[in-house]
Amino acid sequence: MVVSLTKPSTPRLRLLPTNVGTPLLDGAWWPRSADPVAELPGLIVAINRSPAGRVGRMLLDATAWDTQPIRLAVAGRVVRLSYRTSRPTDLLVALCGTSGLRVELLTIPPNTPHDIAELSMARAAGADNQLRLQSLVEGMRAHGVDQSSPQHDTWESEGGRLARASSSPDRPGESTAD
């Protein structure tokens, strides 16, 4: 089991509003690095606070991360991490609550240019989101996502807060900026 020795950072995360029907994605996440021990705790805490409930397990792309811990202690609980090479590289799945509710997030590569990452996140978390993951990823690439671009260190909603949980038990909440 791995324990992060630093306080979880505020994730660059956008989740769909809870009153949206059945979208193809639940939102998007833009980690700052490829270090799962540094990046995942903040994301897990944010999802835990949403109506989806506590994260028990995460399914991740094996090629997207520098290391592959299989258990991560976050907020007094252990979250199991699974890595697959067959998963779409831009998809992260969090299994939440006792029913295993799936929260599916487009994962924006850390070194994606700021404007492209914001656009992709807004589209993935939009109430009218009916795009498939591959369409969003292809759109990012068509707009010139360059894997060698420098990573941006700031983001407009850093320090933001999650919206209060709604009464809907089957959809995640929405991330908002202050």
Secondary structure, 3 states (H helix, E strand, C coil): CEECCCCCCCCCEEECCCCCCCCCCCEEECCCCCCHHHHHHHHHHHHHCCCCCCEEEEEEEHHHCCCCCCEEEECCEEEEEEEECCCCCCEEEEEECCCCEEEEEEECCCCCCHHHHHHHHHHHCCCCCCCCHHHHHHHHHHCCCCCCCCCCCCCCCCCCEECCCCCCCCCCCCEECC
